[in-house]
């Protein structure tokens, strides 16, 4: 049975691409999910992206626009879109026109059996320096956080809505995918990876290879690692205390009734 679908487009300075991408989605998505919505998050664009988005919302049904007054980052834009999403499945992709939206169908086919269906770029069409950085980043994330996702930052993913009942987005920048999958891994949610096509960017400039964005991602990765260590230490301590409590309870139950009462009173006084 076809489920309802929310499509989220984070967009920053995409005036040359946004109309074509949203119009393509408006034509393609109804064939895949008759009940749908398209949410465009204009993340403080300095060009005419916001104006174009507002016109699209007037011209096309089921299109909603969110405006950030200033650029808050990719993660913040994604969070805004997901928070507003109303349907059973949430799909997000970039507004740069580098993906074929017809391939969303392949992800939707797997969505009943998995919590998340993640696309990976079968042949990534980006400049060499971005390919090198992406390769290094995937290895680093695997080593530091133990996340084994083939193409973690591929912006072509479908989530069952229930995922975000437990997964919280705090990252405001490019670390958002890593943050999501770190939590998904800890919660033992199911993930299916599907190859998707990728095309060269035809208009505009990507921000993912910006040095400031890269440095910010590294800082967030270090903070996330520290946080995971802290959470893991707390969990281990709680489990040790629970095991000790269980051992004490068994010890008390193995003794005569009169001795049990004495031991229980002593434990109460100790508290």
Number of C-alpha atoms within 10 A of each C-alpha: 6 11 15 17 27 26 24 27 25 25 27 27 23 26 22 18 19 25 17 14 20 23 13 15 18 19 11 17 21 14 11 19 18 12 16 22 24 25 24 29 27 27 25 20 20 14 13 13 21 26 12 16 25 17 12 19 17 12 10 13 11 14 21 19 18 19 18 16 10 11 16 14 20 25 19 22 26 26 20 21 25 22 10 13 21 15 16 15 24 25 25 21 21 21 25 26 22 20 21 16 18 14 17 22 15 15 23 22 13 18 19 15 12 14 21 27 26 25 25 22 19 12 11 16 15 15 11 9 10 16 14 11 14 18 13 12 18 18 16 15 18 16 11 12 18 12 20 15 18 18 18 22 20 18 20 23 21 26 24 19 20 12 18 15 8 11 15 12 20 13 22 18 20 21 24 23 18 23 20 18 21 21 18 20 15 10 12 11 13 12 19 17 16 18 17 21 16 18 15 13 16 11 12 12 12 14 14 16 15 10 10 10 16 18 11 14 21 15 11 20 20 13 12 19 15 12 12 16 12 12 12 12 12 12 12 12 12 12 12 12 12 12 12 12 12 12 11 13 13 11 12 17 11 11 12 9 10 8 13 16 12 11 15 13 11 11 9 8 8 7 5
